[in-house]
Amino acid sequence: MPTPDDWPAGHTVVERFLRPDSSVGRLHPLRVISDNGGVLLGWMPAGTPITSSKLADGRSLREAPLEQRFRLPRYSRLDVWRGTSTLRRIPDDEWSSVWWFFAETGEFTGWYVNLEVPLGRTASGPDRVDGVLDVAIAPDRTWRWKDEDEAEAAVAAGRLTAKWLVRLRQEGERLIELAEAGRFPFDGSWTDFRPDPAWPVPELPESAVDEPGQQAEADGGGRRADHGAG
């Protein structure tokens, strides 16, 4: 297996979103486009198998009242990334990753700043804690914060710390400044990316979920499989 600093192009890595107690929340497999040992560029097309979360009573996370959303029991399940494809730039030492979103037609539809706590990388892929708060940036570089209310609820529930949220917001503000100035990574780089049509979708390891639909989760946040990481 490749070591953490030499993932070759074409290799599949698994991006793990961990909870503050180090348990695994979500798994997203990515095809390596490039990696220099500190910054990974990975591709996850629509149709990629992932793991996601549902509440133990069968409801989706968004169906729970905000004050309960990060407190109710939930379980992991095998799922599929739907609707869009993403190219992701994941720097080991930054509190965010930038996602380029593409429609099924291949058209670039915007950037997504997924605010995250970086936890380094293993031989299998990068580890992050999803920061709940995000920034959506349109192709014309207009932007908006996303899920500010959820981020506050996550802090109240102990899913995030108040210090983490301050650091995550600062990171979001840094990326917003880059977007407003049209600077990398919001300078048009990779907006014309097209994958090789012969590439198969990345696959999860067989051990991703021991018993799909039955693995209990005590905490952790998430969003729909087609709109981010949990």
C-alpha positions in Angstrom: 0.0 0.0 0.0 1.3 3.5 -0.8 2.6 5.5 2.1 0.8 8.8 3.0 3.3 10.9 1.0 3.2 9.1 -2.3 -0.4 8.5 -3.5 0.0 8.0 -7.2 -2.4 9.3 -9.9 -5.2 6.9 -10.5 -5.0 5.4 -7.0 -8.1 5.4 -4.8 -7.9 6.9 -1.3 -10.7 7.2 1.2 -11.4 10.6 2.8 -12.6 9.9 6.3 -14.7 12.4 8.2 -14.1 11.7 11.9 -16.0 12.9 15.0 -14.3 14.7 17.9 -14.2 11.3 19.7 -12.2 9.9 16.7 -15.0 7.6 15.6 -15.7 7.5 11.9 -18.6 9.5 10.6 -18.5 9.4 6.8 -16.3 7.8 4.2 -15.8 9.3 0.7 -13.5 7.4 -1.8 -11.6 9.6 -4.2 -9.6 8.9 -7.4 -6.2 10.6 -7.0 -5.6 13.2 -9.8 -2.4 14.5 -8.2 -0.7 14.5 -4.8 2.6 16.2 -3.6 2.6 14.8 -0.1 0.8 17.8 1.3 -2.0 18.7 -1.1 -4.3 16.1 -2.6 -6.4 16.7 -5.7 -9.1 14.0 -5.9 -12.1 13.2 -8.0 -15.5 11.8 -6.7 -18.1 11.5 -9.5 -21.8 11.1 -9.1 -22.6 7.4 -8.5 -19.7 6.9 -6.1 -20.5 4.6 -3.2 -20.1 6.4 0.2 -21.2 5.9 3.7 -23.7 8.4 5.1 -25.9 8.7 8.3 -29.5 8.5 9.2 -31.2 9.0 12.5 -31.9 5.8 14.4 -35.7 6.3 14.0 -35.3 6.4 10.2 -35.6 10.1 9.6 -33.0 12.0 7.7 -30.8 14.4 9.7 -32.6 17.5 8.2 -35.9 16.2 9.5 -34.9 16.5 13.1 -35.4 19.9 14.9 -32.2 21.9 14.9 -31.7 21.7 18.6 -31.8 17.9 18.5 -30.0 17.3 15.2 -26.5 16.7 16.7 -27.8 14.9 19.8 -30.0 12.1 18.5 -28.6 8.6 17.9 -27.9 7.7 14.3 -26.5 4.9 12.2 -24.1 4.5 9.3 -25.3 3.1 6.0 -23.9 2.5 2.6 -25.1 5.2 0.2 -24.3 6.8 -3.1 -23.1 10.3 -3.9 -25.9 11.7 -6.1 -26.5 14.5 -8.6 -23.1 16.2 -8.9 -19.5 15.3 -9.3 -16.7 16.9 -7.3 -13.1 17.7 -7.7 -11.5 18.3 -4.3 -8.4 20.1 -3.3 -7.5 18.9 0.2 -4.4 20.5 1.8 -3.1 18.7 4.9 -2.5 21.9 6.9 -5.5 24.0 6.0 -8.9 24.2 7.8 -10.8 23.7 4.6 -11.0 21.9 1.3 -12.3 23.4 -1.9 -14.7 21.4 -4.0 -15.4 22.1 -7.7 -18.9 21.0 -8.5 -19.9 19.7 -11.9 -23.3 18.9 -13.3 -24.0 15.6 -15.0 -23.4 17.3 -18.3 -19.9 18.2 -17.2 -20.6 21.9 -16.7 -18.9 23.6 -13.8 -21.6 24.9 -11.4 -19.6 26.5 -8.6 -17.2 26.0 -5.7 -17.9 24.8 -2.2 -15.6 25.7 0.7 -16.0 22.7 3.0 -14.7 24.0 6.3 -12.9 21.2 8.2 -10.5 20.5 11.0 -7.4 18.8 9.5 -6.2 15.6 11.2 -3.4 14.6 8.8 -3.4 11.5 6.6 -3.0 7.8 6.9 -1.9 5.4 4.2 -5.6 5.1 3.2 -6.4 8.8 2.8 -6.9 12.1 4.5 -8.7 12.4 7.8 -10.8 15.5 8.7 -13.5 16.7 11.1 -16.3 18.3 9.2 -16.8 21.8 10.5 -20.5 22.0 9.6 -20.2 25.7 8.6 -19.4 26.1 4.8 -19.2 28.7 2.1 -20.9 28.3 -1.3 -19.4 30.3 -4.2 -21.1 30.7 -7.5 -19.2 30.7 -10.9 -19.4 34.5 -10.8 -17.7 34.4 -7.4 -20.7 35.7 -5.4 -20.8 33.8 -2.2 -22.8 33.0 0.9 -22.3 31.3 4.2 -24.1 28.0 4.7 -25.4 26.3 7.8 -24.4 29.0 10.3 -27.4 27.9 12.5 -26.3 24.3 12.3 -22.7 25.2 13.3 -24.0 27.0 16.5 -26.2 24.0 17.3 -23.2 21.7 16.8 -21.2 23.7 19.4 -24.1 23.6 21.8 -24.3 19.9 21.5 -20.5 19.4 21.9 -20.1 18.3 18.3 -17.6 21.2 17.7 -15.8 23.4 20.2 -16.3 27.2 20.3 -12.6 27.7 19.5 -12.9 25.4 16.5 -15.8 27.4 15.2 -13.9 30.7 15.5 -11.0 29.1 13.6 -13.3 27.7 10.9 -15.0 31.1 10.4 -11.6 32.7 10.0 -10.7 30.2 7.4 -13.9 30.8 5.6 -13.2 34.6 5.6 -9.8 33.9 4.2 -11.2 31.9 1.3 -13.9 34.5 0.7 -11.2 37.2 0.2 -9.5 34.9 -2.3 -12.8 34.4 -4.2 -13.6 38.1 -4.3 -10.1 38.8 -5.7 -10.4 36.0 -8.2 -7.2 34.4 -6.9 -6.3 30.8 -6.8 -8.2 28.5 -6.3 -11.0 30.7 -7.6 -9.1 31.9 -10.7 -10.6 29.5 -13.1 -8.2 26.7 -12.4 -9.8 23.3 -13.1 -13.2 24.7 -14.0 -12.8 22.9 -17.3 -11.8 19.6 -15.8 -13.1 16.6 -17.6 -12.4 13.0 -16.3 -11.4 10.2 -18.5 -14.7 8.6 -19.5 -13.1 5.2 -19.1 -12.4 5.7 -15.4 -14.6 3.5 -13.1 -16.1 5.2 -10.0 -13.9 4.9 -6.9 -14.9 2.1 -4.6 -15.2 1.8 -0.8 -13.3 -1.0 0.9 -15.5 -4.0 1.8 -15.0 -3.2 5.5 -16.4 0.3 5.2 -19.6 -0.7 7.1 -19.6 -4.0 9.0 -23.4 -4.3 8.9 -25.0 -1.7 6.5 -27.9 0.0 8.1 -27.2 -1.4 11.5 -24.0 0.3 12.7 -25.1 2.6 15.6 -23.7 6.1 15.8 -24.0 8.1 19.0 -23.2 11.5 17.6 -21.8 13.4 14.6 -23.3 15.7 12.0 -24.0 15.4 8.4 -25.9 16.6 5.4 -27.5 14.8 2.5 -25.3 12.5 0.5 -25.4 14.9 -2.5 -24.6 18.1 -0.5 -21.5 17.6 1.6 -19.8 15.7 4.3 -21.0 14.6 7.7 
